[in-house]
Amino acid sequence: MFNTTSGRGDYDRVVITPNSLGETNSFYDSLATDGVEIELRKSSVSDPDHYNQGVSPYDVAKTMYGAEGLLKFVTINSVKYIQRYPHKFKGNPDKQLDDLVKAKRSLETAIELHKEIYGDTSTRHG
């Protein structure tokens, strides 16, 4: 029923086609008698295409400066994204959200590096 094909940029195209199993009166049958195309936006922030090509800059930084050096970098990077969040893209909520997602990714990397350096001890809640 769903056929996903690569689209342009940060979009995927989903084509809804009539059900081939003979089921009728489904929600999708009401949408697609000849096939309907819908473009879905992929997250260009949480999984950008350019991060999946070549060597990761994080791997290079970790090799050059060690896990401790990379931990400092990603921690500072998360502060940068949080600080600029309300200002840089004022009036553009989607771009502002992108900065929060980037800050979250940096913090998640910092947590993983912290666990790698100091061991995975229990996490405090509250």
One Martini backbone bead per residue (centre of mass of N, CA, C, O) as a GRO file, in nm:
protein
  126
    1MET     BB    1   0.056   0.063  -0.021
    2PHE     BB    2   0.345   0.165   0.047
    3ASN     BB    3   0.568   0.385  -0.136
    4THR     BB    4   0.906   0.460  -0.108
    5THR     BB    5   1.076   0.745  -0.231
    6SER     BB    6   1.309   0.933  -0.333
    7GLY     BB    7   1.377   1.258  -0.299
    8ARG     BB    8   1.430   1.581  -0.235
    9GLY     BB    9   1.641   1.650  -0.018
   10ASP     BB   10   1.423   1.655   0.279
   11TYR     BB   11   1.252   1.433   0.111
   12ASP     BB   12   0.980   1.211   0.090
   13ARG     BB   13   0.798   0.977  -0.104
   14VAL     BB   14   0.454   0.885  -0.087
   15VAL     BB   15   0.264   0.613  -0.218
   16ILE     BB   16  -0.079   0.565  -0.256
   17THR     BB   17  -0.238   0.258  -0.301
   18PRO     BB   18  -0.437   0.033  -0.371
   19ASN     BB   19  -0.555  -0.244  -0.245
   20SER     BB   20  -0.442  -0.584  -0.322
   21LEU     BB   21  -0.623  -0.770  -0.107
   22GLY     BB   22  -0.945  -0.670  -0.134
   23GLU     BB   23  -0.985  -0.453   0.049
   24THR     BB   24  -1.241  -0.245   0.170
   25ASN     BB   25  -1.303   0.064   0.309
   26SER     BB   26  -1.053   0.209   0.352
   27PHE     BB   27  -0.883   0.487   0.410
   28TYR     BB   28  -0.691   0.456   0.158
   29ASP     BB   29  -0.908   0.412  -0.059
   30SER     BB   30  -1.020   0.705  -0.030
   31LEU     BB   31  -0.742   0.833  -0.134
   32ALA     BB   32  -0.664   0.574  -0.340
   33THR     BB   33  -0.724   0.501  -0.677
   34ASP     BB   34  -0.444   0.614  -0.844
   35GLY     BB   35  -0.268   0.755  -0.656
   36VAL     BB   36  -0.095   0.922  -0.390
   37GLU     BB   37   0.111   1.199  -0.322
   38ILE     BB   38   0.342   1.240  -0.043
   39GLU     BB   39   0.530   1.472   0.139
   40LEU     BB   40   0.799   1.408   0.363
   41ARG     BB   41   0.975   1.538   0.625
   42LYS     BB   42   1.285   1.523   0.708
   43SER     BB   43   1.540   1.536   0.934
   44SER     BB   44   1.802   1.765   0.884
   45VAL     BB   45   1.914   1.768   1.182
   46SER     BB   46   1.930   1.464   1.300
   47ASP     BB   47   1.994   1.354   0.972
   48PRO     BB   48   2.219   1.453   0.785
   49ASP     BB   49   2.371   1.375   0.492
   50HIS     BB   50   2.664   1.501   0.551
   51TYR     BB   51   2.715   1.292   0.801
   52ASN     BB   52   2.732   1.027   0.582
   53GLN     BB   53   3.020   1.145   0.484
   54GLY     BB   54   3.286   1.015   0.556
   55VAL     BB   55   3.447   1.151   0.813
   56SER     BB   56   3.404   1.217   1.132
   57PRO     BB   57   3.470   1.491   1.320
   58TYR     BB   58   3.453   1.346   1.592
   59ASP     BB   59   3.669   1.133   1.531
   60VAL     BB   60   3.897   1.329   1.484
   61ALA     BB   61   3.885   1.477   1.758
   62LYS     BB   62   3.926   1.222   1.930
   63THR     BB   63   4.206   1.154   1.812
   64MET     BB   64   4.344   1.434   1.879
   65TYR     BB   65   4.195   1.494   2.196
   66GLY     BB   66   4.011   1.300   2.290
   67ALA     BB   67   3.743   1.248   2.489
   68GLU     BB   68   3.781   1.503   2.663
   69GLY     BB   69   3.790   1.711   2.431
   70LEU     BB   70   3.514   1.637   2.308
   71LEU     BB   71   3.346   1.692   2.558
   72LYS     BB   72   3.399   1.993   2.566
   73PHE     BB   73   3.289   2.064   2.289
   74VAL     BB   74   2.990   1.954   2.312
   75THR     BB   75   2.918   2.125   2.557
   76ILE     BB   76   2.966   2.403   2.429
   77ASN     BB   77   2.778   2.359   2.188
   78SER     BB   78   2.514   2.338   2.351
   79VAL     BB   79   2.528   2.622   2.467
   80LYS     BB   80   2.517   2.772   2.201
   81TYR     BB   81   2.235   2.672   2.108
   82ILE     BB   82   2.080   2.774   2.358
   83GLN     BB   83   2.156   3.077   2.344
   84ARG     BB   84   2.051   3.125   2.034
   85TYR     BB   85   1.757   3.026   2.010
   86PRO     BB   86   1.588   3.311   2.063
   87HIS     BB   87   1.761   3.493   1.837
   88LYS     BB   88   1.861   3.404   1.549
   89PHE     BB   89   1.543   3.290   1.465
   90LYS     BB   90   1.348   3.508   1.492
   91GLY     BB   91   1.027   3.407   1.371
   92ASN     BB   92   1.148   3.089   1.342
   93PRO     BB   93   1.051   2.804   1.486
   94ASP     BB   94   1.198   2.583   1.321
   95LYS     BB   95   1.490   2.690   1.363
   96GLN     BB   96   1.479   2.692   1.669
   97LEU     BB   97   1.435   2.389   1.701
   98ASP     BB   98   1.698   2.302   1.569
   99ASP     BB   99   1.880   2.406   1.802
  100LEU     BB  100   1.764   2.213   2.017
  101VAL     BB  101   1.841   1.953   1.872
  102LYS     BB  102   2.145   2.010   1.867
  103ALA     BB  103   2.179   2.028   2.173
  104LYS     BB  104   2.082   1.742   2.233
  105ARG     BB  105   2.298   1.594   2.069
  106SER     BB  106   2.539   1.705   2.226
  107LEU     BB  107   2.449   1.592   2.504
  108GLU     BB  108   2.442   1.294   2.422
  109THR     BB  109   2.742   1.283   2.355
  110ALA     BB  110   2.842   1.368   2.635
  111ILE     BB  111   2.724   1.127   2.786
  112GLU     BB  112   2.878   0.906   2.634
  113LEU     BB  113   3.161   1.013   2.702
  114HIS     BB  114   3.135   1.003   3.007
  115LYS     BB  115   3.089   0.696   3.022
  116GLU     BB  116   3.359   0.623   2.886
  117ILE     BB  117   3.548   0.764   3.095
  118TYR     BB  118   3.376   0.697   3.392
  119GLY     BB  119   3.148   0.528   3.342
  120ASP     BB  120   2.840   0.342   3.399
  121THR     BB  121   2.653   0.488   3.607
  122SER     BB  122   2.422   0.595   3.782
  123THR     BB  123   2.129   0.782   3.739
  124ARG     BB  124   2.010   1.083   3.817
  125HIS     BB  125   1.693   1.192   3.948
  126GLY     BB  126   1.602   1.548   3.994
   0.00000   0.00000   0.00000
